[in-house]
């Protein structure tokens, strides 16, 4: 199964949250692979399991209630799920980093930004001297466009966009192979969003870092990603490169997503939203999870979850209609 | 920062005026003639009248209050009715004993309270957490005097390991005599500290910056110390400060049970013997101590949280306005 080119290969990852109200099926048998240096967009509505997938890779799913039920996460040839906690720590922040959604609350308010960057440098470079650690941390600050003199200031002295820059500096300080960005710009206003995204993209190119970019903004995906994975109810329902998804969307859900984007050039009277809500993750339908909202639903859809169908080298989809189409040539 | 401290000191003045006036007023309402207390039952009517004039009791309440406050600002708290020794010097005599007891009590509370509170929060809803919550509930609800009696019954009377009365001489003697009263005071305070530490830690544990810290790959110990505890400290410091302020004013019950020669016992004795200047003096002293500890706590906040500090230093504010991105 494993491709030697892949830096990350997730297989059948299933994560549940065991709560008093029942077991929340947040992530159901997700498989995904990433190559060195590429940017993969992970798109889906709130509650689709994007953040659980991201945290699952780093084994940072809050537990309790989170339980990794099955699956494996191969990274650079080893299964992260079977590593010891201390081995895992040496990977977090150094080989794989993560940027969280809300910059306003993601920095420790009682530590200077310099200290917070130095901390990650120090954790993964035990033999460095103190002045060398400070020098590296300051260099990171300069790289994200903040003067090094400001390293003595506290997070409350920075604006939202600047805080997100500091968080990016922390994430990239140890030159990771993979950067997981969980909606890095959702909490920022639009002009700052573009700045921050441009900076992330430029830096990841320079450092040849692969990036898993979680977002619910298809525009962001189109501008920054090489490939896209569409998530729905804890599953990846369609995966492909930009052309596959934007020009040849196959899954009814993906088509629905694209149909709900306002366009400046086309003359469309009304947007066509997807009717209904995502199913309750404690009580998912047995067949295709999208069946209750799907316009093309058949009886077969409600019986069993369709397996991923390969439409091309790059494009795969979980839909019974696509399956039939491929079978009939 | 200096300005902030001065402002806080000035704010203490109305507090103290209020406290003194209320205590002064209440004491003047209590039945019993101070002149009779000083001179005894056998004194003649003329002698009593003479004494009343000497004490200024023939003047109206407000005039007496004004005179008292005038003297107070010169450090004169009047003479004790009981033994004619200046109140101020008696209070100062007893204060070190109370301070020793208060410091040991608060140390006991911190040593027990903070680690258990942290553990409880990190292992929320486990057996360990539930056990410590039950014990801290017992600790909060149990009256000090009862615990004190039980402790001295067991360790002093039954086992005979430790003295149950008074303050020992020499370092070892002092330590031995401190154990029981400090434990009595400390366990009650520890229970409060445990609950405060736990709830404050629980609030911090769920914060996003803890996730950021985890994603950095630093050890759990560092996360607890540098990221959780430092942010959780303000409510803990507040609780400890309040407890310490109370203890510094003299723990009346505990001091009485263990015959500790401190402010608390001095106050109890002066209340029972209607020694008005003594009661007034010690209550005012307590209020000063309490406000003073609160001031220290407020100053500590600024060192713990840079956001609070920046509210008081103009330099930072100007800098922040200058660089808005």
HADDOCK unambig.tbl for C-alpha pairs under 7 A between the chains (distance, minus, plus):
assign (segid A and resid 89 and name CA) (segid B and resid 217 and name CA) 4.31 0.50 0.50
assign (segid A and resid 89 and name CA) (segid B and resid 218 and name CA) 6.61 0.50 0.50
assign (segid A and resid 90 and name CA) (segid B and resid 217 and name CA) 5.97 0.50 0.50
assign (segid A and resid 91 and name CA) (segid B and resid 217 and name CA) 6.93 0.50 0.50
assign (segid A and resid 92 and name CA) (segid B and resid 215 and name CA) 5.43 0.50 0.50
assign (segid A and resid 92 and name CA) (segid B and resid 216 and name CA) 5.62 0.50 0.50
assign (segid A and resid 92 and name CA) (segid B and resid 217 and name CA) 4.57 0.50 0.50
assign (segid A and resid 93 and name CA) (segid B and resid 215 and name CA) 5.63 0.50 0.50
assign (segid A and resid 93 and name CA) (segid B and resid 216 and name CA) 4.07 0.50 0.50
assign (segid A and resid 93 and name CA) (segid B and resid 217 and name CA) 5.35 0.50 0.50
assign (segid A and resid 97 and name CA) (segid B and resid 215 and name CA) 6.50 0.50 0.50
assign (segid A and resid 98 and name CA) (segid B and resid 215 and name CA) 6.27 0.50 0.50
assign (segid A and resid 105 and name CA) (segid B and resid 208 and name CA) 5.66 0.50 0.50
assign (segid A and resid 105 and name CA) (segid B and resid 209 and name CA) 6.19 0.50 0.50
assign (segid A and resid 106 and name CA) (segid B and resid 208 and name CA) 4.83 0.50 0.50
assign (segid A and resid 106 and name CA) (segid B and resid 209 and name CA) 4.15 0.50 0.50
assign (segid A and resid 106 and name CA) (segid B and resid 212 and name CA) 6.12 0.50 0.50
assign (segid A and resid 107 and name CA) (segid B and resid 209 and name CA) 4.98 0.50 0.50
assign (segid A and resid 108 and name CA) (segid B and resid 209 and name CA) 5.36 0.50 0.50
assign (segid A and resid 108 and name CA) (segid B and resid 227 and name CA) 6.70 0.50 0.50
assign (segid A and resid 110 and name CA) (segid B and resid 231 and name CA) 6.74 0.50 0.50
assign (segid A and resid 110 and name CA) (segid B and resid 305 and name CA) 5.69 0.50 0.50
assign (segid A and resid 110 and name CA) (segid B and resid 306 and name CA) 6.15 0.50 0.50
assign (segid A and resid 120 and name CA) (segid B and resid 216 and name CA) 5.58 0.50 0.50
assign (segid A and resid 123 and name CA) (segid B and resid 218 and name CA) 5.86 0.50 0.50
assign (segid A and resid 156 and name CA) (segid B and resid 307 and name CA) 6.78 0.50 0.50
assign (segid A and resid 157 and name CA) (segid B and resid 320 and name CA) 5.82 0.50 0.50
assign (segid A and resid 159 and name CA) (segid B and resid 324 and name CA) 6.57 0.50 0.50
assign (segid A and resid 159 and name CA) (segid B and resid 325 and name CA) 6.02 0.50 0.50
assign (segid A and resid 162 and name CA) (segid B and resid 325 and name CA) 6.82 0.50 0.50
